[in-house]
Amino acid sequence: MGIRDRLNESPRLVTALTVVIVILAIGLGYWFWPRTTQIKASNGLFYTVDDGGSYFVDGFDKVPPFDHNGKPAVRAHVFKSDKKNDPYVVWMERYTPRGQEILKKFYSDAKNKGIRPPYSAELEAEREIRKVGETKWIRVRENPKEIERIQNVEGADSPYEITPADL
C-alpha cells in the first residue's frame, strides 16, 4: 500500500499532518520575519565637516549631508586601536538626494524620533561612502571590492569602531 492510498483511507491522519505543517510554517515565518522593533539611540553618531580632520556628535535623525554651521556634514566612522589611543576618522558616509528623501520621510513621523530606520535595500542603494583624504564617493551597492578597500583600517593594531558612548 502506497502513501497516497494510506492518506486516502485515513482523513484524520491528513488533518493532523496538515495542522502540523501549518503550525511549523507559522512558527518558521515568525522566527525569520524581520523584526520591526527598533533600538532607541541614546548617544547619537559622529559627523565631520572637514574630511575627518575633526568630528562632533549629533543625533541619529540627522540625514547626511546636512548643514552644520554653514558647512555640509557627513557621518564619520571613528576608530581607535590598541596602539593609537586617540580616535581617528577612517571613512565617511552620506546619502544621495533620493536616500535623503527616504530618511527625511522616516524621521518626519514622531514615533521614529531617535531610532535608526529599519534596513531596506532601497535605502542601502542610496548610501555612499568615501575614505578620508579621497575625493570620490562610492555607492555601496555598486562596487563591493572598492567598499571593502575603503572600510579597511590599515596600519593599526586591533582597530575597532567606536561610538559616542565610548568616549
N, C-alpha and C positions, 0 to 999 in steps of 0.2 A: 504494500500500500504506500503510495507516494504522499508527499507533504500536502499537495492540493486536495487529495481525497480526504486526508485526515482533517484538514481545515473545514472542508465542506460538511463533514459529519459532526463537527464539534463547534457550534456557534459560540459557546461560552469561551472556548479557547481563543477564538478570533477576537472576541470582545476584550478579553483580558490582555492579549498581545497588543491590541490597538490602544488600550488605556496606557499600558507601559510605554509604548512608543511615543504617545502624545506627552506623557509626563517627562520622559527623557528629553524630548525636543524642547519643551518649555524650560526645563532646567538648564539645558545647554545654551538656549537662547538668552536666558537671564545671565548666565555666567559670562558669556562672551560679548554681550551687548555693551557698547561704550557707556561708561558712567557719565551722568550729567552733573553730578555733584562737583563743585569747584572748591579748591583750596583758597581760603582767603589770604590775600597777600598783605603782610603786615609791614614789611620793610622796604618796599619799592624795588627799583632797579638802578643800575649805574647808567649814566649817559655822558656823552662828551660833545664839545663844540669845537675842539681843536685837534682832531685826528688822534685822540688818545693821549695827548700831552698832559691833560688833566681830566678829571671826571667828577661828577656830582651825582647825588641820589635824588630821584623823583619818583612819582607814583607809577604803578603798573599800568594805569589807564592812560599814560602818555603814548601818543602814536608817532613814532619816529619816521621821518624827521619832523620836529616841531620847533617852534620859535622859543629860544631861551635867551633873554637879554639881547635880542636883535640878531642872534646867530642860529643857524639850523643845528639842532641837537639830534644825535643818533644814539642808539643803545650801545653801551660799551661793555664788552666781555672782559672782566678784570680777573687776573690770575695772581697767585703767589706761588712760591716754591720753597723747598727746604733751605736752599742757599740764598735765594733772593727774597728777603723778607718783605721788602717794600712792594705793595701791589702795583701791577702794571697792566695796561690795556693791550690785548693781543689782536683782537678783531672787533669790528663794529657791525651793527645791523640796522637796517631801515626797511620801510615798505614802499612799494610803488604807489602811485595815486589810487589805483584800484584797491590795493591792500589797506591803505589808509581809510578809504571809504567803508570797507568791511568792518574794520576795527572801530571806527567812529560810530557806526550804526550799533555795534555790540555795546559800546560804552554809553550810548545815549539812553539805554534802559537803566533806570536807577538801581534795579536789583543786581546789576553787573558791576557796580562800583567796587573797586578794589579787588577784583578777581581776574585771573587770567582767562582769556577766551578758550573754549574747547578747541582741540586740534581740528583743523579742516584742511583738506587738500587744496581747496580754493585759496585759502589764506596763505598756506605754505608756498604756493606757486607765486605769490606776490612778495615774498621776503627776499631781500638782497643782503649780502654781506661783503665786507672788504677788510683786508688785513691792514693794520696800522702802517703808514708810510707808502701805501699803494694808492692809486687813483681810480682804478676800475672797480665798479660794483658788479657783483656776480649774482644772478638769480639762483637761488638754492636748488631749484629743480632742474636747471639747465646743464650743469656741469659738475657732477659729483666728485670727480678727481680734483678739480680746482677748489671746490669747497673743502675737501679733506686737507689740501695743502694750506688753505687759509686758516683753518681751525687748528692746525698742528702747532703745538707750542714747542719751539726749538730752543736748545741751549740752556735749559733749566732742569734742575734735579727735582723730580717728582712734582711737576706743576699741577695745580688744581684751581678750578674756577671758584671764586668767592662771591658772596652776596653781601649786601649792606649789613646784614646781621652779623657777618664775620668780622667786621671792623670794630 
